[in-house]
Amino acid sequence: MDIGSLRRSIKDGEIDTILVAMVDMQGRMVGKRVTGHFFLDSVRDAMHLCDYLLTVDMEMEPIPGFKFASWDRGYGDLSVRPDFNTLRRIPWLPGTALVLGDAVDHHGNEIPVSPRTILKQQLRRLQALGYTAKVGSELEFYAFDDSFDLARQKEYRDLKTTGWYIEDYHIFQTTKVEPLMRTIRNSMDAAGIPVEFSKGEWGPGQSEINLRYAEALDMADRHVIFKNGVREMAFLQGKAVTFMAKWREDLAGSSCHVHTSLWGSDSDRSVFPESAKGDDLSPIFRSFLAGQLALASDMTYFLAPFVNSYKRFQSGTFAPTKAVWSRDNRTAGFRVVGTGPSLRAECRIPGADVNPYLAVAALLAAGIHGLVHNPELAPPFEGNAYEASDCADVPTSLNEALAVLEQSDALRKAFGSEVVDHYVHAGRWEQSEFDRRVTDWERIRYFERA
C-alpha cells in the first residue's frame, strides 16, 4: 500500500484508523492510533512519543541509570518518522492500516539505541562491502483454548493447550486449531506478509508458521507485525498464545530459527553458492559463518534476552547447547541448509521471545566480523552435539551472556559502546528483577524443609 492508495481509502471511508508504531527494546510495537484524516494532515512526517519507551522494562517500568533518557533528563520526546515501505492494511482489524517508523531525535537523526536503527547500521556496513542480506525467521508458539484474561486469572497455571499430545507434523491434530491458523495465514498474506506454511510442532498446542524470506529490514518489520497480529487474532477468537522461550519446564521450548544469506547489492542473487567446490562452502560463506561462530557467545544476549530464554537450552530438546556448525544437523547451534540459490546459514539459538531487529543485527555484525577478519572455519560437526565435550557452549544464563557482551570488543566496534552499554544495562535490570523475586519452586522446596 502506498500513500496515494491510503489517501483514497481514507477518502472513501474504507480506512479510518492508522496505527503508527515503533519497536521497543523488547521487540514490541508501541505507538498511537491516529484518525485517517489527522494522519494525512499532521502525522505523515513525524509523531511524538515519550523517549522513556527506549528505557522501560517489560512492565513499562522506567529503568534508572540510562544515559539516553532518565528522570534527571526529564523524559522528553522522541519522534517516530513513518517508513512508508511498511505501510499496509491490517485485515483482521476493521478500517485499519499500519505504518512502522524510525525513532529519531529533535534534529531528525536516528536514535542509536533504537532496535531498528541498530539493524539499519549493520545493513549500511554490509552495503559498504558490496552486499545485502536476505533473512527468514521461523516462529514457534503455543496456543491455548483459554483466553488471555482467563489465563491471567488462573495465574498462568493449568492452562488448556489447543492439543494434548505431541503433534509434530500431525494433520488431524492441527485441524482442531485450523480456524485460528487459517485466519493467521490468510490475514498475513492479505497484509503483505507472505506465509509459506504452518505445522504442528513438538509440544502439545505448539505451532510453527514460516514466513517467506525477505530483505533483512523488511523481514524484521514483518516479524514484529506477525507476532503482534497472532496475539490479536487469538484474542479475537477467545484464545491465547505465548511466544515465551520456555513456558513450561516439561514441554518443548519455542524457537525462532533465523536464516541468513548474502546477496550482491547490485544483483538479485545469493553470493553464497559462488566458487563452491563439491561439498565445500564458498570463501564468502565460510568467512561469514566463521564470524558468527567466533562471536556466538558475544552476541547471545541479543539472541536470548530474558532470564527465561536460557531455560530453553536443554539437551535432547532440539534447542542448541553448543555453538558449532553442521550440515543439516538439528543438534548444532548453526546449520547449513539448502542448495544452490537457497544455500544459507540457520542460527538455531534464538527463541521466539527474541527482538528480531537485534537478533538479525547481531548475526550480521558477526558475519561482517568474519568477512573482515577471516577467522578459520572449523570442519562441520558430525554426530550428537549435545554429547560433545570439546565444543564451545552456548551461554547458559543471562548473567553469563551479559558478562561476555560487556567485554566484547568486536560488538563494541560494530554497534558502538553507547549501544552495548545501553543493552547491558537493560539486561542487568532484567536479571536483578528476577533475582529479587520468590518463586513457587522456592516455596515448595524450602517452606517446610529448609
C-alpha positions in Angstrom: 0.0 0.0 0.0 1.4 3.5 -0.9 0.4 6.9 0.4 -1.8 7.5 -2.6 -3.9 4.4 -2.1 -4.1 5.2 1.6 -5.4 8.7 0.8 -8.0 7.3 -1.5 -9.0 4.6 1.1 -9.4 7.3 3.8 -11.5 9.5 1.5 -13.7 6.6 0.6 -14.2 5.6 4.2 -12.5 2.2 3.9 -9.8 3.2 6.4 -10.4 5.4 9.4 -7.6 4.4 11.7 -3.8 4.4 11.3 -1.6 2.5 13.7 1.7 4.5 13.9 4.3 2.5 15.8 8.0 2.0 16.5 9.6 -1.1 18.2 10.9 -1.0 21.7 13.8 -2.9 23.3 11.7 -6.0 23.9 10.5 -6.1 20.3 7.0 -4.8 21.0 5.1 -2.4 18.8 4.4 0.8 20.7 2.7 3.9 19.3 -0.7 5.5 18.8 -3.9 5.0 16.9 -4.4 8.1 14.7 -7.5 9.0 12.7 -7.0 8.8 9.0 -7.5 12.5 8.2 -5.3 13.6 11.1 -2.6 11.3 9.9 -2.6 12.8 6.4 -2.8 16.4 7.8 -0.3 16.2 10.7 1.4 12.9 11.3 2.7 11.6 7.9 6.1 13.2 8.6 6.5 12.5 12.3 4.7 11.7 15.5 5.9 12.4 19.1 6.3 9.7 21.8 8.0 9.8 25.2 11.6 8.8 24.9 11.2 6.6 28.0 10.0 3.9 25.6 13.6 3.0 25.0 14.4 2.7 28.7 11.5 0.7 30.1 11.3 -3.0 31.0 8.5 -5.5 30.2 6.3 -3.9 32.9 6.8 -0.4 31.4 8.8 0.5 34.5 11.4 3.2 33.7 14.8 1.7 34.4 17.0 4.1 36.3 20.6 4.7 35.2 20.3 5.0 31.4 22.4 7.8 29.7 19.8 8.1 26.9 16.8 9.1 29.0 16.1 9.4 32.7 14.3 11.3 35.4 17.3 13.7 35.6 16.9 14.4 31.9 13.1 14.9 32.2 12.0 12.1 29.9 11.4 14.3 26.9 10.1 13.4 23.4 11.4 11.4 20.5 9.7 11.3 17.1 8.5 8.3 15.1 9.3 9.0 11.4 7.0 6.7 9.3 8.7 4.4 6.8 6.1 4.1 4.1 7.7 0.9 2.9 6.0 -0.7 5.9 2.5 0.8 5.2 -0.1 -1.9 4.9 -3.7 -2.7 5.7 -4.4 -4.8 8.8 -7.2 -7.1 7.5 -8.1 -8.6 11.0 -8.9 -5.1 12.4 -11.7 -3.2 10.7 -10.8 0.0 8.8 -7.2 -0.1 10.0 -3.8 0.5 8.4 -0.4 0.3 10.0 2.9 2.0 9.4 6.2 1.4 11.3 8.7 4.1 11.7 12.2 5.0 12.9 12.8 6.6 16.3 14.5 10.0 15.7 15.6 12.9 17.8 14.6 16.6 17.6 17.1 17.1 14.7 15.7 14.1 12.7 18.7 11.9 13.5 18.0 8.2 14.1 18.4 7.3 17.7 21.4 4.9 18.1 19.9 2.6 20.7 16.6 2.1 18.8 16.5 -1.6 17.6 15.5 -0.6 14.0 18.4 1.8 13.9 20.9 -0.8 15.1 19.8 -3.2 12.3 20.0 -0.4 9.7 23.5 0.4 10.8 24.7 -3.1 10.2 23.0 -3.1 6.8 24.9 0.0 5.9 28.1 -1.7 6.9 27.2 -4.6 4.7 26.3 -2.3 1.8 29.8 -0.8 2.1 31.2 -4.3 1.5 29.0 -4.7 -1.6 26.4 -7.0 -0.1 22.8 -7.0 1.2 21.2 -9.7 3.3 18.1 -11.8 2.9 16.6 -13.3 6.1 13.9 -15.7 7.1 12.5 -16.3 10.6 10.7 -19.3 11.8 8.5 -18.6 14.8 7.0 -21.2 17.1 4.3 -20.5 19.7 1.8 -22.3 21.9 -1.9 -21.7 21.5 -4.5 -22.1 24.3 -8.2 -22.6 24.4 -8.1 -20.3 27.5 -8.5 -16.6 26.7 -5.7 -14.1 27.7 -8.0 -12.9 30.5 -8.7 -16.4 31.8 -5.0 -17.3 31.6 -4.2 -14.3 33.8 -6.9 -15.1 36.3 -5.5 -18.7 36.5 -2.1 -17.1 37.1 -0.9 -19.0 34.0 -1.3 -22.4 35.7 -3.2 -25.4 34.4 -3.8 -23.8 31.0 -5.6 -25.7 28.4 -3.5 -26.0 25.3 -5.3 -26.5 21.9 -3.9 -30.1 21.8 -3.0 -32.6 24.4 -0.3 -34.7 22.7 2.9 -34.0 20.8 1.7 -33.0 17.4 4.8 -32.5 15.3 3.7 -32.6 11.6 0.3 -34.1 12.6 -2.5 -33.2 10.2 -5.5 -34.3 12.3 -4.5 -32.5 15.5 -3.7 -29.3 13.6 -7.2 -29.5 12.1 -8.5 -28.8 15.6 -6.9 -25.4 15.6 -7.2 -24.7 11.9 -9.8 -21.9 12.4 -7.1 -19.8 14.1 -4.2 -20.9 11.9 -6.1 -20.4 8.7 -7.1 -16.9 9.8 -3.4 -16.2 10.6 -2.1 -17.5 7.2 -4.7 -15.7 5.1 -4.7 -12.5 7.1 -0.9 -12.3 6.9 -0.9 -12.9 3.2 -3.5 -10.1 2.8 -1.3 -7.8 4.9 1.7 -8.3 2.5 3.4 -10.8 4.8 3.6 -14.0 2.8 3.3 -17.2 4.7 4.9 -20.4 3.4 3.2 -22.9 5.7 2.0 -23.8 9.2 2.5 -27.0 11.0 2.2 -28.7 14.4 5.3 -28.6 16.5 6.8 -30.8 19.1 4.7 -29.6 22.1 1.0 -30.1 22.6 -0.7 -27.0 21.3 2.5 -25.8 19.7 2.6 -24.5 16.1 5.2 -23.2 13.7 4.4 -20.7 11.0 7.1 -19.9 8.4 7.2 -16.5 6.7 8.7 -16.1 3.3 12.2 -14.8 3.4 12.8 -11.1 2.6 15.4 -8.4 2.7 16.7 -8.2 6.3 14.9 -5.0 7.4 11.7 -5.9 5.7 11.9 -9.3 7.4 12.3 -7.8 10.9 9.3 -5.5 10.2 7.2 -8.4 9.1 8.3 -10.4 12.1 7.0 -7.9 14.7 3.8 -7.3 12.8 3.2 -11.0 12.6 3.9 -11.6 16.3 1.5 -8.8 17.3 -1.1 -9.9 14.8 -1.0 -13.5 16.0 -1.8 -12.3 19.5 -4.6 -10.0 18.2 -6.2 -12.8 16.1 -6.0 -15.2 19.0 -7.6 -12.6 21.3 -10.4 -12.0 18.8 -11.2 -15.8 18.8 -11.2 -16.0 22.6 -7.9 -17.8 22.7 -4.4 -17.0 23.9 -0.9 -17.6 22.6 2.6 -17.3 24.1 5.9 -16.7 22.5 7.8 -17.4 25.7 11.0 -19.3 25.0 10.1 -21.9 27.7 6.6 -21.6 29.1 6.6 -24.9 31.0 9.7 -26.9 32.1 8.4 -30.2 30.9 7.4 -29.1 27.4 9.4 -28.1 24.4 10.6 -24.5 24.1 9.6 -22.2 21.3 12.3 -21.2 19.0 12.9 -18.5 16.3 15.4 -20.0 13.9 17.0 -17.2 11.8 18.2 -18.0 8.2 20.6 -15.6 6.6 22.2 -15.3 3.2 24.2 -12.6 1.5 23.3 -11.2 -1.9 25.1 -8.8 -4.2 23.9 -5.3 -3.6 23.7 -4.7 -7.3 22.3 -8.1 -8.3 19.4 -10.3 -7.3 21.2 -13.5 -6.5 22.9 -15.0 -3.5 26.7 -14.9 -3.4 27.0 -18.0 -1.1 27.0 -20.6 -3.8 29.7 -18.9 -5.9 33.0 -20.6 -6.1 31.8 -23.6 -4.0 33.6 -26.8 -5.0 31.7 -30.0 -4.3 30.6 -30.1 -0.7 32.8 -27.2 0.3 31.4 -23.7 1.1 32.4 -20.7 -0.9 35.0 -18.4 0.6 32.5 -15.7 1.3 30.1 -18.2 3.1 33.0 -19.7 5.0 34.1 -16.3 6.3 30.6 -15.1 7.1 29.7 -18.3 9.0 33.1 -18.4 10.8 32.4 -14.9 12.1 29.1 -15.9 13.5 30.7 -18.8 15.3 33.5 -16.7 16.6 31.1 -14.2 18.2 28.4 -16.7 19.1 28.9 -16.1 22.9 29.4 -12.3 22.4 26.0 -11.9 20.7 23.9 -14.5 22.7 22.2 -11.7 24.8 20.7 -10.4 21.5 19.5 -13.9 20.7 18.3 -14.7 24.2 17.4 -11.5 26.0 15.5 -12.7 29.1 16.1 -15.0 32.1 13.6 -17.4 30.7 15.3 -17.6 27.4 18.1 -19.7 28.8 15.8 -22.4 30.2 15.1 -23.5 26.6 18.7 -24.6 26.1 18.3 -28.2 27.3 19.9 -31.4 25.8 17.7 -33.5 23.7 15.0 -30.8 23.1 16.0 -29.6 19.6 17.3 -26.4 21.3 21.1 -26.0 20.9 23.6 -26.1 23.7 26.8 -26.0 21.6 28.0 -23.2 19.3 29.1 -25.5 16.4 28.1 -25.6 12.8 26.8 -28.6 10.9 25.2 -29.7 7.7 21.5 -30.5 8.3 22.1 -31.5 11.9 19.5 -30.2 14.4 21.7 -30.7 17.5 24.0 -27.9 16.5 23.7 -24.2 17.1 24.3 -23.3 13.5 23.1 -25.4 10.5 23.9 -25.0 6.8 20.8 -25.8 4.8 19.7 -25.5 1.2 21.4 -25.9 -2.1 22.3 -23.6 -4.9 20.5 -20.2 -4.6 18.8 -21.3 -1.4 22.1 -22.1 0.4 22.0 -20.3 3.7 23.1 -20.3 7.4 20.5 -21.2 10.0 21.1 -20.0 13.6 19.1 -22.1 16.0 20.0 -20.2 19.2 17.2 -17.6 19.2 13.9 -18.3 21.0 10.5 -16.9 20.0 10.9 -14.2 22.6 13.7 -12.5 20.6 13.6 -8.9 19.2 14.2 -9.6 15.5 16.0 -6.3 14.8 18.6 -7.0 17.5 19.0 -10.7 16.6 19.5 -10.0 12.9 21.7 -7.1 13.6 23.9 -9.3 15.8 24.1 -12.1 13.3 25.0 -9.7 10.5 27.6 -7.9 12.7 29.2 -11.3 13.5 29.1 -12.2 9.8 30.8 -8.9 8.9 33.4 -9.6 11.5 34.1 -12.8 9.6 34.3 -11.1 6.2 36.7 -8.6 7.5 39.0 -10.7 9.7 38.6 -14.2 8.0 38.8 -16.4 11.1 39.3 -20.1 10.3 36.1 -22.1 10.0 36.3 -25.5 11.8 35.1 -28.6 9.9 31.4 -29.3 10.2 30.4 -31.1 13.3 29.0 -34.6 12.9 27.1 -36.6 15.4 25.2 -35.6 18.6 26.4 -32.1 19.6 24.6 -32.5 23.0 27.2 -35.1 23.9 30.3 -33.2 22.6 32.7 -32.2 25.4 35.2 -30.3 23.3 32.8 -27.8 21.7 32.0 -24.2 22.8 28.9 -24.0 24.9 26.1 -21.6 24.3 25.9 -19.3 27.4 23.7 -20.9 30.0 22.4 -17.8 31.8 21.5 -14.2 31.2 24.3 -13.2 33.6 26.9 -15.1 31.6 25.7 -13.7 28.3 25.8 -10.2 29.6 29.3 -10.6 31.0 30.6 -11.7 27.6 28.8 -9.0 25.8 30.1 -6.3 28.1 33.7 -7.4 27.3 33.2 -7.8 23.5 35.5 -5.5 21.6 34.1 -6.8 18.4 30.5 -5.9 19.1 31.5 -2.5 20.6 33.2 -1.8 17.3 30.2 -3.0 15.4 27.4 -1.4 17.4 29.2 1.3 19.3 29.8 1.3 23.1 26.7 3.5 23.6 24.5 0.7 22.2 26.3 -2.1 24.0 26.2 -0.3 27.4 22.6 0.6 26.9 21.6 -3.1 26.4 23.9 -4.5 29.1 22.2 -2.1 31.5 18.8 -3.3 30.4 19.9 -6.9 30.8 21.3 -6.3 34.2 18.0 -4.8 35.3 16.1 -7.8 34.0 18.3 -10.1 35.9 18.0 -8.1 39.1 14.2 -8.0 38.8 14.2 -11.8 38.6 16.8 -12.3 41.4 14.7 -10.4 44.0 11.5 -12.5 43.3 10.5 -15.5 45.4 9.2 -18.3 43.1 6.7 -21.1 43.5 9.6 -23.5 43.2 11.4 -22.0 46.2 8.2 -22.1 48.3 7.6 -25.8 47.5 11.2 -26.7 48.1 12.0 -24.7 51.2 8.8 -23.6 53.0 8.7 -26.7 55.3 12.1 -28.3 54.9 14.7 -25.5 54.8 
